[in-house]
């Protein structure tokens, strides 16, 4: 006698980005447990959304810092190239001068 297990597929709810943002804004004011109860969510879900939002914010900040550092380094390279070209011209000028 073999018994078949009946597998029921639990369909997960999908929430829009706007819903998540609004829930997190409300959680800042009212607290995560209260908002979770009101929206019928688990508090852990709100904590996970908050952590993901913070991580994305940090990623964006890191990207902005990297872009500004790249721009600064490009300016520095251009300045040094100009300085190098000037020194080459000066060296050539002084090399031609009789002693």
PADRENVO-738500 format. One record per atom (N, C-alpha, C): residue in one letter; atom name; x negated, y negated, z negated. Coordinates in steps of 0.02 Angstrom, whole numbers. Layout:
N
<rest:A atom:CA x:X y:Y z:Z>
...
***
This chain:
99
<rest:X atom:N x:-42 y:59 z:0>
<rest:X atom:CA x:0 y:0 z:0>
<rest:X atom:C x:-44 y:-62 z:0>
<rest:X atom:N x:-37 y:-99 z:50>
<rest:X atom:CA x:-75 y:-161 z:53>
<rest:X atom:C x:-26 y:-219 z:52>
<rest:X atom:N x:-45 y:-266 z:14>
<rest:X atom:CA x:-3 y:-326 z:10>
<rest:X atom:C x:-36 y:-382 z:50>
<rest:X atom:N x:3 y:-414 z:88>
<rest:X atom:CA x:-23 y:-471 z:126>
<rest:X atom:C x:-15 y:-534 z:83>
<rest:X atom:N x:-69 y:-570 z:82>
<rest:X atom:CA x:-65 y:-634 z:47>
<rest:X atom:C x:-36 y:-685 z:95>
<rest:X atom:N x:10 y:-721 z:72>
<rest:X atom:CA x:40 y:-772 z:113>
<rest:X atom:C x:0 y:-836 z:102>
<rest:X atom:N x:-31 y:-857 z:156>
<rest:X atom:CA x:-71 y:-917 z:151>
<rest:X atom:C x:-29 y:-976 z:173>
<rest:X atom:N x:-25 y:-1023 z:129>
<rest:X atom:CA x:11 y:-1084 z:147>
<rest:X atom:C x:-40 y:-1138 z:157>
<rest:X atom:N x:-33 y:-1171 z:211>
<rest:X atom:CA x:-80 y:-1224 z:226>
<rest:X atom:C x:-54 y:-1289 z:196>
<rest:X atom:N x:-93 y:-1316 z:152>
<rest:X atom:CA x:-74 y:-1378 z:119>
<rest:X atom:C x:-96 y:-1435 z:164>
<rest:X atom:N x:-49 y:-1475 z:182>
<rest:X atom:CA x:-65 y:-1532 z:225>
<rest:X atom:C x:-86 y:-1591 z:182>
<rest:X atom:N x:-145 y:-1617 z:198>
<rest:X atom:CA x:-171 y:-1673 z:159>
<rest:X atom:C x:-141 y:-1738 z:184>
<rest:X atom:N x:-130 y:-1782 z:138>
<rest:X atom:CA x:-105 y:-1848 z:156>
<rest:X atom:C x:-163 y:-1891 z:181>
<rest:X atom:N x:-150 y:-1929 z:231>
<rest:X atom:CA x:-199 y:-1975 z:258>
<rest:X atom:C x:-175 y:-2045 z:243>
<rest:X atom:N x:-220 y:-2086 z:218>
<rest:X atom:CA x:-203 y:-2154 z:201>
<rest:X atom:C x:-242 y:-2202 z:246>
<rest:X atom:N x:-210 y:-2255 z:265>
<rest:X atom:CA x:-243 y:-2304 z:309>
<rest:X atom:C x:-295 y:-2343 z:269>
<rest:X atom:N x:-340 y:-2374 z:305>
<rest:X atom:CA x:-392 y:-2415 z:274>
<rest:X atom:C x:-360 y:-2473 z:236>
<rest:X atom:N x:-308 y:-2502 z:266>
<rest:X atom:CA x:-274 y:-2558 z:234>
<rest:X atom:C x:-243 y:-2537 z:167>
<rest:X atom:N x:-212 y:-2477 z:167>
<rest:X atom:CA x:-182 y:-2452 z:105>
<rest:X atom:C x:-235 y:-2444 z:51>
<rest:X atom:N x:-292 y:-2414 z:71>
<rest:X atom:CA x:-346 y:-2403 z:23>
<rest:X atom:C x:-372 y:-2470 z:-4>
<rest:X atom:N x:-381 y:-2519 z:40>
<rest:X atom:CA x:-406 y:-2584 z:18>
<rest:X atom:C x:-356 y:-2617 z:-30>
<rest:X atom:N x:-292 y:-2614 z:-13>
<rest:X atom:CA x:-242 y:-2644 z:-57>
<rest:X atom:C x:-240 y:-2609 z:-125>
<rest:X atom:N x:-245 y:-2543 z:-124>
<rest:X atom:CA x:-245 y:-2505 z:-187>
<rest:X atom:C x:-305 y:-2524 z:-229>
<rest:X atom:N x:-363 y:-2532 z:-197>
<rest:X atom:CA x:-423 y:-2549 z:-235>
<rest:X atom:C x:-419 y:-2620 z:-263>
<rest:X atom:N x:-390 y:-2667 z:-224>
<rest:X atom:CA x:-382 y:-2735 z:-248>
<rest:X atom:C x:-335 y:-2736 z:-309>
<rest:X atom:N x:-282 y:-2697 z:-303>
<rest:X atom:CA x:-235 y:-2693 z:-359>
<rest:X atom:C x:-268 y:-2660 z:-420>
<rest:X atom:N x:-311 y:-2611 z:-408>
<rest:X atom:CA x:-345 y:-2576 z:-462>
<rest:X atom:C x:-392 y:-2623 z:-500>
<rest:X atom:N x:-419 y:-2672 z:-465>
<rest:X atom:CA x:-463 y:-2720 z:-499>
<rest:X atom:C x:-422 y:-2760 z:-551>
<rest:X atom:N x:-361 y:-2777 z:-532>
<rest:X atom:CA x:-318 y:-2816 z:-578>
<rest:X atom:C x:-288 y:-2773 z:-633>
<rest:X atom:N x:-258 y:-2716 z:-613>
<rest:X atom:CA x:-218 y:-2677 z:-660>
<rest:X atom:C x:-254 y:-2617 z:-690>
<rest:X atom:N x:-310 y:-2598 z:-662>
<rest:X atom:CA x:-345 y:-2538 z:-685>
<rest:X atom:C x:-327 y:-2477 z:-642>
<rest:X atom:N x:-376 y:-2435 z:-634>
<rest:X atom:CA x:-367 y:-2378 z:-589>
<rest:X atom:C x:-314 y:-2329 z:-615>
<rest:X atom:N x:-313 y:-2311 z:-679>
<rest:X atom:CA x:-261 y:-2263 z:-701>
<rest:X atom:C x:-190 y:-2288 z:-689>
<rest:X atom:N x:-177 y:-2351 z:-702>
<rest:X atom:CA x:-110 y:-2379 z:-692>
<rest:X atom:C x:-90 y:-2379 z:-618>
<rest:X atom:N x:-136 y:-2399 z:-575>
<rest:X atom:CA x:-121 y:-2402 z:-504>
<rest:X atom:C x:-112 y:-2331 z:-477>
<rest:X atom:N x:-151 y:-2284 z:-500>
<rest:X atom:CA x:-144 y:-2215 z:-478>
<rest:X atom:C x:-75 y:-2188 z:-496>
<rest:X atom:N x:-52 y:-2202 z:-557>
<rest:X atom:CA x:15 y:-2179 z:-577>
<rest:X atom:C x:68 y:-2211 z:-533>
<rest:X atom:N x:62 y:-2277 z:-522>
<rest:X atom:CA x:112 y:-2313 z:-482>
<rest:X atom:C x:116 y:-2288 z:-410>
<rest:X atom:N x:59 y:-2271 z:-382>
<rest:X atom:CA x:57 y:-2249 z:-312>
<rest:X atom:C x:63 y:-2174 z:-303>
<rest:X atom:N x:65 y:-2138 z:-358>
<rest:X atom:CA x:71 y:-2065 z:-354>
<rest:X atom:C x:7 y:-2032 z:-331>
<rest:X atom:N x:-49 y:-2060 z:-349>
<rest:X atom:CA x:-115 y:-2033 z:-330>
<rest:X atom:C x:-151 y:-2009 z:-392>
<rest:X atom:N x:-203 y:-1970 z:-381>
<rest:X atom:CA x:-248 y:-1952 z:-435>
<rest:X atom:C x:-297 y:-2009 z:-445>
<rest:X atom:N x:-315 y:-2022 z:-507>
<rest:X atom:CA x:-363 y:-2075 z:-521>
<rest:X atom:C x:-430 y:-2060 z:-488>
<rest:X atom:N x:-448 y:-1996 z:-484>
<rest:X atom:CA x:-511 y:-1977 z:-452>
<rest:X atom:C x:-514 y:-1999 z:-380>
<rest:X atom:N x:-455 y:-1999 z:-347>
<rest:X atom:CA x:-453 y:-2020 z:-277>
<rest:X atom:C x:-470 y:-2094 z:-271>
<rest:X atom:N x:-443 y:-2134 z:-316>
<rest:X atom:CA x:-459 y:-2206 z:-316>
<rest:X atom:C x:-532 y:-2219 z:-332>
<rest:X atom:N x:-559 y:-2180 z:-380>
<rest:X atom:CA x:-630 y:-2188 z:-396>
<rest:X atom:C x:-673 y:-2170 z:-335>
<rest:X atom:N x:-654 y:-2119 z:-298>
<rest:X atom:CA x:-691 y:-2099 z:-239>
<rest:X atom:C x:-687 y:-2153 z:-185>
<rest:X atom:N x:-627 y:-2181 z:-176>
<rest:X atom:CA x:-620 y:-2236 z:-127>
<rest:X atom:C x:-664 y:-2296 z:-146>
<rest:X atom:N x:-664 y:-2310 z:-211>
<rest:X atom:CA x:-704 y:-2367 z:-234>
<rest:X atom:C x:-779 y:-2354 z:-223>
<rest:X atom:N x:-802 y:-2294 z:-238>
<rest:X atom:CA x:-873 y:-2278 z:-228>
<rest:X atom:C x:-891 y:-2282 z:-154>
<rest:X atom:N x:-848 y:-2258 z:-111>
<rest:X atom:CA x:-862 y:-2261 z:-39>
<rest:X atom:C x:-864 y:-2333 z:-15>
<rest:X atom:N x:-818 y:-2374 z:-39>
<rest:X atom:CA x:-817 y:-2445 z:-19>
<rest:X atom:C x:-880 y:-2480 z:-42>
<rest:X atom:N x:-902 y:-2465 z:-103>
<rest:X atom:CA x:-964 y:-2496 z:-128>
<rest:X atom:C x:-1024 y:-2473 z:-88>
<rest:X atom:N x:-1026 y:-2409 z:-70>
<rest:X atom:CA x:-1081 y:-2383 z:-30>
<rest:X atom:C x:-1084 y:-2417 z:38>
<rest:X atom:N x:-1026 y:-2426 z:69>
<rest:X atom:CA x:-1024 y:-2459 z:134>
<rest:X atom:C x:-1046 y:-2531 z:128>
<rest:X atom:N x:-1027 y:-2564 z:73>
<rest:X atom:CA x:-1049 y:-2632 z:62>
<rest:X atom:C x:-1124 y:-2636 z:53>
<rest:X atom:N x:-1153 y:-2588 z:18>
<rest:X atom:CA x:-1226 y:-2587 z:9>
<rest:X atom:C x:-1261 y:-2573 z:74>
<rest:X atom:N x:-1232 y:-2530 z:115>
<rest:X atom:CA x:-1262 y:-2515 z:180>
<rest:X atom:C x:-1263 y:-2578 z:224>
<rest:X atom:N x:-1208 y:-2615 z:223>
<rest:X atom:CA x:-1205 y:-2676 z:262>
<rest:X atom:C x:-1256 y:-2728 z:237>
<rest:X atom:N x:-1262 y:-2732 z:171>
<rest:X atom:CA x:-1311 y:-2779 z:141>
<rest:X atom:C x:-1382 y:-2759 z:160>
<rest:X atom:N x:-1396 y:-2695 z:157>
<rest:X atom:CA x:-1463 y:-2670 z:175>
<rest:X atom:C x:-1477 y:-2684 z:249>
<rest:X atom:N x:-1427 y:-2677 z:290>
<rest:X atom:CA x:-1436 y:-2690 z:361>
<rest:X atom:C x:-1450 y:-2765 z:373>
<rest:X atom:N x:-1414 y:-2809 z:338>
<rest:X atom:CA x:-1427 y:-2881 z:345>
<rest:X atom:C x:-1497 y:-2899 z:322>
<rest:X atom:N x:-1519 y:-2869 z:267>
<rest:X atom:CA x:-1587 y:-2882 z:243>
<rest:X atom:C x:-1639 y:-2858 z:292>
<rest:X atom:N x:-1627 y:-2800 z:322>
<rest:X atom:CA x:-1674 y:-2773 z:371>
<rest:X atom:C x:-1677 y:-2818 z:433>
<rest:X atom:N x:-1619 y:-2843 z:455>
<rest:X atom:CA x:-1618 y:-2887 z:513>
<rest:X atom:C x:-1655 y:-2952 z:499>
<rest:X atom:N x:-1646 y:-2980 z:440>
<rest:X atom:CA x:-1680 y:-3042 z:423>
<rest:X atom:C x:-1755 y:-3031 z:418>
<rest:X atom:N x:-1775 y:-2974 z:390>
<rest:X atom:CA x:-1847 y:-2958 z:385>
<rest:X atom:C x:-1877 y:-2949 z:455>
<rest:X atom:N x:-1840 y:-2916 z:500>
<rest:X atom:CA x:-1864 y:-2906 z:569>
<rest:X atom:C x:-1872 y:-2974 z:603>
<rest:X atom:N x:-1824 y:-3019 z:594>
<rest:X atom:CA x:-1829 y:-3085 z:625>
<rest:X atom:C x:-1889 y:-3123 z:598>
<rest:X atom:N x:-1901 y:-3118 z:532>
<rest:X atom:CA x:-1958 y:-3152 z:502>
<rest:X atom:C x:-2024 y:-3125 z:530>
<rest:X atom:N x:-2027 y:-3059 z:536>
<rest:X atom:CA x:-2089 y:-3029 z:562>
<rest:X atom:C x:-2100 y:-3047 z:636>
<rest:X atom:N x:-2047 y:-3053 z:674>
<rest:X atom:CA x:-2054 y:-3073 z:745>
<rest:X atom:C x:-2081 y:-3145 z:749>
<rest:X atom:N x:-2056 y:-3188 z:705>
<rest:X atom:CA x:-2081 y:-3257 z:705>
<rest:X atom:C x:-2155 y:-3258 z:686>
<rest:X atom:N x:-2174 y:-3217 z:637>
<rest:X atom:CA x:-2244 y:-3213 z:616>
<rest:X atom:C x:-2289 y:-3187 z:672>
<rest:X atom:N x:-2265 y:-3137 z:709>
<rest:X atom:CA x:-2304 y:-3110 z:765>
<rest:X atom:C x:-2314 y:-3163 z:818>
<rest:X atom:N x:-2261 y:-3201 z:834>
<rest:X atom:CA x:-2266 y:-3253 z:884>
<rest:X atom:C x:-2317 y:-3307 z:862>
<rest:X atom:N x:-2315 y:-3326 z:798>
<rest:X atom:CA x:-2362 y:-3376 z:773>
<rest:X atom:C x:-2434 y:-3351 z:777>
<rest:X atom:N x:-2444 y:-3288 z:759>
<rest:X atom:CA x:-2511 y:-3260 z:761>
<rest:X atom:C x:-2537 y:-3252 z:833>
<rest:X atom:N x:-2492 y:-3237 z:879>
<rest:X atom:CA x:-2513 y:-3232 z:949>
<rest:X atom:C x:-2535 y:-3300 z:975>
<rest:X atom:N x:-2499 y:-3353 z:957>
<rest:X atom:CA x:-2518 y:-3421 z:977>
<rest:X atom:C x:-2586 y:-3439 z:947>
<rest:X atom:N x:-2595 y:-3423 z:884>
<rest:X atom:CA x:-2658 y:-3437 z:849>
<rest:X atom:C x:-2716 y:-3399 z:882>
<rest:X atom:N x:-2705 y:-3336 z:899>
<rest:X atom:CA x:-2756 y:-3295 z:931>
<rest:X atom:C x:-2775 y:-3323 z:999>
<rest:X atom:N x:-2724 y:-3344 z:1038>
<rest:X atom:CA x:-2738 y:-3373 z:1104>
<rest:X atom:C x:-2780 y:-3437 z:1097>
<rest:X atom:N x:-2763 y:-3478 z:1047>
<rest:X atom:CA x:-2801 y:-3540 z:1035>
<rest:X atom:C x:-2873 y:-3524 z:1017>
<rest:X atom:N x:-2883 y:-3475 z:973>
<rest:X atom:CA x:-2951 y:-3457 z:952>
<rest:X atom:C x:-2992 y:-3428 z:1010>
<rest:X atom:N x:-2960 y:-3391 z:1054>
<rest:X atom:CA x:-2996 y:-3366 z:1113>
<rest:X atom:C x:-3019 y:-3423 z:1157>
<rest:X atom:N x:-2976 y:-3473 z:1167>
<rest:X atom:CA x:-2994 y:-3531 z:1208>
<rest:X atom:C x:-3051 y:-3569 z:1175>
<rest:X atom:N x:-3046 y:-3577 z:1110>
<rest:X atom:CA x:-3099 y:-3614 z:1074>
<rest:X atom:C x:-3165 y:-3576 z:1077>
<rest:X atom:N x:-3163 y:-3510 z:1070>
<rest:X atom:CA x:-3224 y:-3470 z:1074>
<rest:X atom:C x:-3255 y:-3475 z:1144>
<rest:X atom:N x:-3213 y:-3474 z:1195>
<rest:X atom:CA x:-3238 y:-3480 z:1264>
<rest:X atom:C x:-3269 y:-3549 z:1275>
<rest:X atom:N x:-3237 y:-3601 z:1249>
<rest:X atom:CA x:-3262 y:-3669 z:1256>
<rest:X atom:C x:-3331 y:-3676 z:1223>
<rest:X atom:N x:-3337 y:-3651 z:1161>
<rest:X atom:CA x:-3399 y:-3659 z:1125>
<rest:X atom:C x:-3454 y:-3613 z:1153>
<rest:X atom:N x:-3436 y:-3559 z:1185>
<rest:X atom:CA x:-3484 y:-3514 z:1215>
<rest:X atom:C x:-3516 y:-3548 z:1277>
<rest:X atom:N x:-3480 y:-3591 z:1311>
<rest:X atom:CA x:-3505 y:-3625 z:1371>
<rest:X atom:C x:-3549 y:-3685 z:1353>
<rest:X atom:N x:-3541 y:-3711 z:1295>
<rest:X atom:CA x:-3579 y:-3771 z:1275>
<rest:X atom:C x:-3653 y:-3755 z:1268>
<rest:X atom:N x:-3696 y:-3798 z:1297>
<rest:X atom:CA x:-3768 y:-3788 z:1286>
<rest:X atom:C x:-3788 y:-3805 z:1215>
<rest:X atom:N x:-3839 y:-3772 z:1190>
<rest:X atom:CA x:-3861 y:-3785 z:1121>
<rest:X atom:C x:-3914 y:-3837 z:1119>
***
